[in-house]
Amino acid sequence: MDISTPRPVTAQDALALRYGPDAIPAAGPWNDHIALLLSHRSIRGYRPDALPAGTLETLIAAAQSAATSSNLQTWSVVAVSDPAARAAMAKAAGNQKHIEQCPLFLVWCADVSRNARLGEQEGAELPTLPYLETFLVAAIDAALAAQNAVVAAESLGLSTVYIGALRNDPALVARLLGLPPGVMGVFGLCVGYAAPEVTNAVKPRLPQAAVLFHDRYGTAEEPALRAGYDAQMAAFSAQHEMGATSWSQRVIARMGKLTAMGGRDKLTDVLRSLGFPLK
């Protein structure tokens, strides 16, 4: 199934695309919303077509409807239209040209600065601000909000891809966007219409038995489950010209050397420089 193919209408078809025909979990309750979620693909090529008026505001309304810890709302988002800023971020993110192509590029931020300003203006001390938990809450809040926006965008026929590689150089992102202390761009998001040459298929995921446990975590079946998934992903990769590598090989390539982190091994020091002491 490529990006131009209609989404499957039956649970069985959608589950088969996501897990492969040999690892389909039991089909339960079903609706169009769940079918949309299972059809998600990351798209890395966009047409320049402008989005309908009000699309950004609709996506942000969806984002602000996500859960937020204690209603602290410790996230913000920057819609970046400046070509020079986009080009600089694309370069920092490993030359991901779709950052420059897409009609809408959003940088999602963990943001404790707004609540810090609130404390200052109200004359109240907020001693929890510098702690790791507070940054973690802000990063999770940003991710939950962004995922709501992604689902909303895909429901409108738009495509998306997250850009985690902005964390290669969060200090650069902060300078480009004028972020105050206590704000970090945790990832970007491209939104737009898929280019006609893009034919991404739904990528298989690990079988549910590898990630779903009942009462206690277990690993007894993991080697066999991983072996089956490795074979499935190698075939998928070869079919879609991604290189015939297994999932295990990809994990080792991505996590087996510090250079693969693209500078993110220094993230703790950078976070402190951006106003997150992480006590």
C-alpha positions as CSV (number, residue, x, y, z in Angstrom):
1,M,0.0,0.0,0.0
2,D,1.5,3.4,-1.0
3,I,0.4,6.9,0.0
4,S,-1.9,7.1,-3.0
5,T,-3.8,3.9,-2.1
6,P,-7.1,4.3,-0.2
7,R,-6.9,3.2,3.4
8,P,-8.1,-0.4,4.1
9,V,-11.7,-0.4,5.4
10,T,-11.6,-3.7,7.3
11,A,-9.8,-4.4,10.5
12,Q,-8.2,-7.5,9.1
13,D,-6.7,-5.7,6.1
14,A,-5.4,-2.8,8.3
15,L,-3.9,-5.1,10.9
16,A,-2.3,-7.2,8.1
17,L,-0.6,-4.2,6.7
18,R,0.7,-3.1,10.1
19,Y,1.9,-6.5,11.4
20,G,2.1,-8.7,8.4
21,P,-0.2,-11.6,7.5
22,D,1.5,-14.0,9.9
23,A,1.3,-11.8,13.1
24,I,-2.2,-10.3,12.9
25,P,-3.5,-9.8,16.5
26,A,-7.1,-10.5,17.4
27,A,-9.4,-7.9,15.8
28,G,-11.6,-6.1,18.4
29,P,-13.8,-3.0,18.2
30,W,-13.2,-1.0,15.1
31,N,-14.0,2.3,13.5
32,D,-12.6,4.7,10.9
33,H,-10.5,6.6,13.4
34,I,-8.6,3.4,14.3
35,A,-8.2,2.6,10.6
36,L,-6.6,6.0,10.2
37,L,-4.2,5.5,13.0
38,L,-3.0,2.1,11.6
39,S,-2.4,3.6,8.2
40,H,0.2,6.1,9.4
41,R,3.4,6.5,7.4
42,S,6.2,9.0,7.6
43,I,6.5,11.0,4.4
44,R,9.8,12.6,3.4
45,G,8.8,14.4,0.2
46,Y,6.2,17.1,-0.3
47,R,4.5,19.2,-2.9
48,P,4.8,22.9,-2.5
49,D,1.0,23.4,-2.5
50,A,-0.2,25.7,0.3
51,L,-2.5,24.3,2.9
52,P,-6.1,25.5,3.2
53,A,-6.6,28.6,5.2
54,G,-7.0,27.9,8.9
55,T,-5.2,24.5,8.7
56,L,-2.5,25.6,11.2
57,E,-5.1,26.8,13.7
58,T,-7.1,23.6,13.4
59,L,-4.0,21.5,14.0
60,I,-3.1,23.6,17.1
61,A,-6.7,23.3,18.4
62,A,-6.3,19.5,18.1
63,A,-2.9,19.7,19.8
64,Q,-4.3,21.8,22.7
65,S,-6.9,19.2,23.2
66,A,-4.3,16.5,24.1
67,A,-3.8,15.5,27.7
68,T,-1.4,17.8,29.7
69,S,0.0,17.0,33.1
70,S,-1.9,18.8,35.8
71,N,-3.0,21.3,33.1
72,L,0.4,22.9,33.3
73,Q,0.6,23.1,29.5
74,T,4.3,23.2,29.4
75,W,4.8,23.2,25.7
76,S,4.8,25.7,22.8
77,V,5.1,25.4,19.1
78,V,6.8,27.6,16.5
79,A,5.6,27.6,12.9
80,V,8.7,28.3,10.9
81,S,8.3,30.0,7.5
82,D,11.7,31.8,7.2
83,P,13.6,29.9,4.4
84,A,17.0,30.6,5.9
85,A,16.0,29.2,9.3
86,R,14.5,26.1,7.6
87,A,17.7,25.6,5.6
88,A,19.9,25.9,8.7
89,M,17.7,23.4,10.6
90,A,17.6,21.0,7.6
91,K,21.4,21.0,7.5
92,A,21.7,20.4,11.2
93,A,19.2,17.6,10.9
94,G,21.4,15.7,8.5
95,N,20.3,17.5,5.3
96,Q,16.7,16.5,5.5
97,K,15.4,18.5,2.5
98,H,11.7,17.9,3.3
99,I,12.1,20.5,6.1
100,E,12.6,23.1,3.3
101,Q,10.0,21.5,1.0
102,C,6.9,21.2,3.2
103,P,4.4,24.0,3.3
104,L,4.2,23.8,7.1
105,F,7.1,23.2,9.4
106,L,6.5,23.1,13.1
107,V,9.0,23.0,15.9
108,W,7.5,21.6,19.1
109,C,9.1,22.8,22.3
110,A,9.3,21.7,25.9
111,D,8.5,25.0,27.6
112,V,8.8,25.8,31.3
113,S,9.5,29.5,30.7
114,R,5.9,30.5,30.5
115,N,5.2,29.1,34.0
116,A,8.5,30.6,35.2
117,R,7.3,34.0,34.1
118,L,4.0,33.4,35.7
119,G,5.8,32.8,39.0
120,E,7.8,35.9,38.7
121,Q,4.8,38.1,37.8
122,E,2.8,36.6,40.7
123,G,5.6,36.8,43.2
124,A,5.5,33.1,43.7
125,E,8.5,30.8,44.0
126,L,8.4,27.6,41.8
127,P,11.1,25.4,43.3
128,T,10.2,22.4,41.0
129,L,11.2,24.2,37.8
130,P,14.8,23.1,37.6
131,Y,14.2,19.4,38.2
132,L,14.4,16.6,35.7
133,E,10.8,15.6,36.3
134,T,9.6,19.1,35.1
135,F,11.6,18.8,31.9
136,L,10.3,15.3,31.3
137,V,6.7,16.5,31.8
138,A,7.3,19.3,29.3
139,A,8.8,17.0,26.7
140,I,5.9,14.5,27.2
141,D,3.4,17.3,27.0
142,A,4.9,18.4,23.7
143,A,4.9,14.9,22.3
144,L,1.2,14.3,23.2
145,A,0.2,17.6,21.7
146,A,2.1,17.0,18.5
147,Q,0.7,13.5,18.0
148,N,-2.8,14.9,18.3
149,A,-1.8,17.4,15.5
150,V,-0.5,14.5,13.4
151,V,-3.7,12.5,13.7
152,A,-5.7,15.7,12.8
153,A,-3.5,16.4,9.8
154,E,-3.8,12.9,8.5
155,S,-7.6,12.9,8.9
156,L,-7.5,16.0,6.5
157,G,-5.6,14.0,3.9
158,L,-2.2,15.6,4.8
159,S,1.1,13.7,5.4
160,T,3.6,14.2,8.1
161,V,7.1,13.3,9.4
162,Y,8.7,14.0,12.7
163,I,12.2,15.5,12.8
164,G,13.9,14.2,15.9
165,A,17.3,15.2,14.4
166,L,16.6,18.8,15.5
167,R,18.2,17.6,18.7
168,N,21.5,17.3,16.9
169,D,21.9,21.0,17.6
170,P,19.2,22.3,20.0
171,A,21.3,25.4,20.7
172,L,21.2,26.4,17.0
173,V,17.4,25.8,17.0
174,A,17.1,28.0,20.1
175,R,19.1,30.8,18.4
176,L,17.2,30.6,15.1
177,L,13.8,30.8,16.8
178,G,14.7,33.2,19.6
179,L,13.8,30.7,22.3
180,P,14.2,32.1,25.9
181,P,15.9,30.1,28.7
182,G,13.6,27.2,29.7
183,V,12.5,26.4,26.2
184,M,13.9,23.6,24.0
185,G,12.9,22.5,20.5
186,V,12.5,18.8,21.1
187,F,11.5,17.8,17.6
188,G,10.2,19.2,14.3
189,L,7.2,18.2,12.2
190,C,6.7,18.5,8.5
191,V,3.1,18.8,7.3
192,G,1.9,18.9,3.7
193,Y,0.7,16.9,0.7
194,A,2.9,14.0,-0.3
195,A,4.9,14.5,-3.5
196,P,3.7,12.3,-6.4
197,E,6.9,10.2,-6.4
198,V,6.5,9.2,-2.8
199,T,5.2,5.7,-2.5
200,N,5.7,4.8,1.2
201,A,4.1,1.7,2.4
202,V,2.8,1.0,5.9
203,K,5.9,-0.3,7.8
204,P,5.5,-3.4,9.8
205,R,5.9,-3.2,13.6
206,L,7.1,-5.7,16.2
207,P,4.4,-8.3,16.9
208,Q,2.2,-7.3,19.8
209,A,3.6,-10.2,21.9
210,A,6.9,-8.4,21.9
211,V,5.6,-5.2,23.5
212,L,2.4,-6.3,25.3
213,F,2.7,-8.1,28.6
214,H,0.1,-9.2,31.1
215,D,0.8,-8.5,34.8
216,R,4.6,-9.1,34.5
217,Y,7.2,-8.2,31.9
218,G,8.6,-11.2,30.1
219,T,11.3,-12.0,27.6
220,A,11.1,-15.7,27.1
221,E,9.6,-15.4,23.6
222,E,11.6,-12.4,22.5
223,P,14.3,-14.1,20.5
224,A,11.9,-16.0,18.4
225,L,9.6,-13.0,17.9
226,R,12.6,-10.8,17.0
227,A,13.8,-13.4,14.5
228,G,10.5,-13.5,12.8
229,Y,10.3,-9.7,12.7
230,D,13.9,-9.4,11.4
231,A,12.9,-11.6,8.4
232,Q,9.8,-9.5,7.8
233,M,11.6,-6.2,7.9
234,A,14.4,-7.5,5.7
235,A,11.9,-8.4,3.1
236,F,10.0,-5.1,3.5
237,S,13.3,-3.1,3.1
238,A,14.3,-5.0,0.0
239,Q,10.9,-4.5,-1.6
240,H,11.0,-0.8,-0.9
241,E,14.6,-0.2,-1.8
242,M,15.7,0.6,1.7
243,G,18.6,-1.9,1.8
244,A,17.9,-5.5,2.8
245,T,18.7,-5.0,6.5
246,S,16.9,-6.6,9.4
247,W,15.4,-4.7,12.3
248,S,18.2,-6.0,14.6
249,Q,20.8,-4.7,12.2
250,R,19.2,-1.3,12.1
251,V,19.1,-1.1,15.9
252,I,22.7,-2.0,16.1
253,A,23.7,0.5,13.5
254,R,21.7,3.3,15.2
255,M,22.7,2.5,18.8
256,G,26.0,0.7,18.4
257,K,28.2,3.8,18.2
258,L,28.0,7.3,19.7
259,T,28.6,9.0,16.4
260,A,25.2,7.8,15.2
261,M,23.7,10.2,17.8
262,G,24.7,13.1,15.7
263,G,25.9,15.1,18.7
264,R,23.0,14.2,20.9
265,D,25.4,12.4,23.3
266,K,26.1,15.9,24.6
267,L,22.4,16.7,25.2
268,T,22.6,17.0,29.0
269,D,25.1,19.8,28.8
270,V,23.2,21.6,26.1
271,L,20.0,21.3,28.1
272,R,21.7,23.0,31.1
273,S,22.9,25.8,28.8
274,L,19.3,26.3,27.6
275,G,18.0,26.8,31.2
276,F,17.1,23.2,32.2
277,P,19.4,22.5,35.2
278,L,18.0,18.9,35.5
279,K,18.5,18.5,39.2
